[in-house]
Amino acid sequence: MSDALLHALTEALADVVTSIDTCDDDVLDPDTAVKWMETTAYLLDRLSPADRRELAGLFRRVAARRPEGAWRDELLKIPEGFGLDDDQHELYCDGVEQLVRRFVDAVRDVDPATPVPTCPGWTFADLVKHHGTTHRWMEHLVRTRAAERVRSRDVPLDLPEETTAYPRWLVHSAEATLRTLRKVDPDTPMWSHGADQRVGFYPRRLLFETVVHLADAELALGREPGIRPGTAADGIDEFLENVPYFAWIAEPVGELANGSLRLTATDTGGAWTITFGDAGYAWTTHGENADTAAVCVAAPVADLLLLQYGRRHPDDPRFAVAGDHAVLDRWLAATAM
């Protein structure tokens, strides 16, 4: 993209956003305005930290070219309004910290032998051990700037003998992981098991590990998981980005017969179209081929995330499924986590 085109698109977006933000309610329906702004915020949230910083600078340059006054003042609010100056790496670390705290609060007083139905064969002790092991493994990888795969079994765990002590061990493990992540530039190159071969891969991946395993604990305790829509949408993006790189998923997805799937979030309006088969795996958040998908699933975005991770079943009444259910079943079986 040329600089001229980039600046023109930025200026056009700035004017549209400011027009929506300052429009009277009798000219533009407030609910429509909110939906448009939330969609824009969602798309901008998906940018890398470097791209977000660059875009914030472009918006400020647009404002600087306008005469002093109310319109210029509104343009200058755009970077802050969309959180473009926020440190995404730190935000992911903060999210992990908050969710681990919720996870530990949920499991602390539960009998470690209590089964976890969404992880067949696991108990709460297994769930906590698994999550703590993930923290120990990722901390080791980032601290050593691993250039190649290191197996989690080769990382010291310092696991306590008593399963009742596992929650406290998880607290210490998470504290160590977050200290390490916060010390390192997220753009530092290193090995990862996903698409993003940088340190920045790890807090994002760890966030969704925590989201899903907190949901495991909450569902086992008869509680409804509380997943924020923005987090859930980012979780679906992150999962789909990494499908070709997660070895245990990539191969079965590559063997799928031709098919397509459309996920639509009924609460946010977000949507994902996934295709697979002879032409290979692909996904998009745009509207191409949306009307021709073999199967379409509509539900709140948090439920779509839990469906993708196998924590919800497509027969659950919270999902509206239209089209070839067999295609959905094959996709979910191939991508089982």
N, C-alpha and C positions, 0 to 999 in steps of 0.2 A: 504493500500500500504506500502510495506517495505521501510526502508530508502535506502537500496541498489537500489531498483527499481526507487525510486524517484530521487536519484542522477544520475542514469544512463540516465533516460529520460531527466533530466535537461541538462546533458552534451551533449546528442545527439541533443537536440533543440538548444543549444548554438552554436554547430558546424554548424548546418544547417543554422541558421540565419546569422552567420558570413560568411559562404560560399556564401550565396545569396548576402549579403551586399557588399562583396568584389569582386564578380565575374565580369569579363569583359563583356561588352555589346555584343561582338561577340560570347560569350559562352552561355549566358542566355539572352533572350529577356527582355529588361528593363520593358515593360508593364507587363509581366508575373511575374517578380521579385516583382514589386510594389503590384500586386494583392496578391501574397503569403504573403508578409509582412503585408499588410492591414488586411488580414484574421487572421493572427497570433495576430496582435495588438487587433483586435476586440475580439478574444477569451480571451486574457489576461485581457482586460478591464472589463470582466464580473466577474473576481475573486473579492472576498471580499478584503477590505484594508489589513487585516491581512495576507491573502494568497499572496497578491501582495508583501508585505514586505518580507515574507519568501522566495518567489521566487527570489526576487532581491538578497537576501543573498546567495541563492544557486548558482546563476549565478556568483557572485563574488568569491565564493569558487572554482567554476570550473576554473575561470581565474587564481586564485592564484596557482593552481596546474600546470599551464603551464609555460614554460620558458619565461623569459623576452623577449619582442620583439613585432613586429607589430601585430601578431595574438592575443597575450595576451591583447594588448591595445584595439583591436577591441572587444574582449569578455567583457572587462570592460565597454564598452559603452552600452551594451545591456540594463541594468536596466533603464538608462536615456532615451535611444531610445524608449523604450516602456512605459515610464512614470510610472514605477513600484514604484518609490519612492514618487510619487505624492499622496497627501492626497485625497482619493476619496470623503470623507465626505465634505471636503472643496470645492472640485470641483463641487459637486452637489449644495452646497450653492451658489457658484459663479454663476453657471448656472441659478439658480432661480433668483438671484439678477439682472442679465443681462436681462432675459426674462421679469421680472416684469417691468423693466424700459421701454422695448419695448412695453409692453402691455399698460402701462399708457400713453406713447407717442401716441399710436394708438387711445386711447379712449378719451383722455383729452378734445378735442374740438368737439366731436361728440354729437349731441342732444341725451340726455339720453333716449328719447322715440323711438329712431331708432330701428327697429326690427333686430333680429339676426336670419337669416334664418336657420342656422345649429342647433339652439336650439329653436324649434317651440314654440311660445307663449312668448318668452323672448324678452326683449329690452336690449339695452346697459346698462341701469341702473341695470337690473336684473343680467346681466353677471358680471358686476363689483362687485355688492353686493355679489354674489355667491363666486367669487374668493377671495374677502376680508374676507368673513366668513370662508372659508377654511383655510386661514392663521391664523385667530384668534383662530380657533378650534385646529389646529395643535400646535400652540404656547402654548396654555393652556395645551394640553396633555403632551408635552415634558417638560414644566416647572414644572408640578406637578408630572411627572413620573407616569402617569396614569397606574393603575394595571388592570383596566377594562374599558369598553366602557363608554364614556361620550358623550351625544348628543350635537350636535352643538347648538341646541336651548337653552341649559343650559349654554352656554358660553357668557359672556358679549361682545357685539359688539361695543358699543359706536358709533353707526351708525349716521351720520349727518342727519338732517331733509331734507336738499336740495340734490336732486339727483346729481346736478352739482358738489357737493363737494365729491362725492364718489371716484373719482380717487385719490384725495389727501389722503382720508381716507385709501385707499388701500396701498398707499405708506407707511404710518405710520404703518399699519398692517404688511406689509412685512418686514419692518425694525425691528420690534419687534420680529417677527418670526425668522429671520436670526440671530439676536443677541442671542436668546435663543439657537438655534441649534448649533451655533459656540462655545458655552460655554461647551457643553456636549460631553462626550466620545461617539462616535457613537455605540460602543459595549455595552452600558448600556442597560440591559434588561428592557422592558416595554411593555405594551399592544399596539398592533396596529391592524388595520383592514385588514392586509395582511399577507403574508407568513413570513416576517421577523419581529420577535418580539423584535426588538431593536430600539433604537433611530435612527439608520442609515436608517431605513425604510422611515422616514419622508421627508428628503430633496429630496430623489429620487422620491418619490410619488408626492411631491409638484412640482418638476421639470416638470413632465409630465402633471399634472393638468394645469400648466402654458403654456406648449407647445400647448396643445389642445385648451385652451380658447383664447390664442393669435391667433391661427388659426381661431377660431370662429369670432374674431373681424376683422381680416384681410380679410377673405372671405366675410364678410358682407360689407366691404368697397371696394370690388372688387379687392383686392390684392391677389397675390399668397403667401401663407405661406412659409417662408424661414426656413426650418428645416434641420439642419446638418445631413448627413447620419448616423454618429456614434450615435448621439442623438436619431434618429428615430429607429435605430436597437435596442438600449438599451430600448427604449420605448415599442417595441413589446415584447422583453424578459420580461420586468417588468409586462406588462399586462398579458401575458400568465402564469407567475409565480403566479399571484394573483387571477386568475380565480376561483380556488377552495375556496378562502377565502372571496371574495367579495360576500356577501350574496345574493344580488339582481341578481347576475349572476350565482352563483354556482348551485342554484336549477334548473333554466331552462336548463343549460348545462347538468345537471345530467339526465334530462328527454329527451334529444335528442335521436333520433334513431341512429343506427350505421352509422357512416360517418367518412370521413377523408378529410383533407384540406392541401394543400401545398402552402405556400407563398414563392415566389422567388423574391429577389431584383435584378433588372436588372442592377443597377448601382454599387452595391458592391459585388454581388455574394452570399450574405447571403441568407439563406433559413430556413424555419420553417415548420415542419410537425406536424399537430394537428390531434389527433384521439379522438373519443367520441362514446358513446353508451353503450352496455351491459358490455363491459370490462372496462368502466370508462374513464375518461378524462386523456389524456397524451399529451405531446408535446416534440419535440426534434429539435435540430439544426443540427442533423446528417442526413445521407442519408437513414436510414432505412425506407423502405416502400414508399420512395419518388415516385417511378414509379407507385405505385398502388393506390395513393391518388384518391379519388372520384372526386375531383375538384382541379385544379391548377390555381393559380393567379400569374401573373408576372407583375411587375411595379417597378418604382423607390421606394426605401425603405421608403421615407417620405410619398409617396402616400399610401403605404401599411399600415403605421401607421394610417393615416387619414381614410382609409377604415375601419380598425378595430374599430376605435372610431366613426364610423358612419358619418364622415365629408366628405367622398367621397362615391359615389354610384358605385357599381360594373359594371353598364352599361356605366360608363364614358369611353371614348375611350383610356384613359391612361392605362387602365387595359386590359391585355390579359387573358381571362378566358377560360379554357379548361376543359371539363368534365361536371359533373352534377351541373348545376347552382342552383338547388333546395337545395342541400347540403350547398352551400355557403350562400344562403338566410337564411336557418334555423340557421346556426351558427351565422350570423350577427344579426339576430333577438334575439337570446338567449343571446348574449353578449352585447347588446345595452347599452351604457353608457348614 
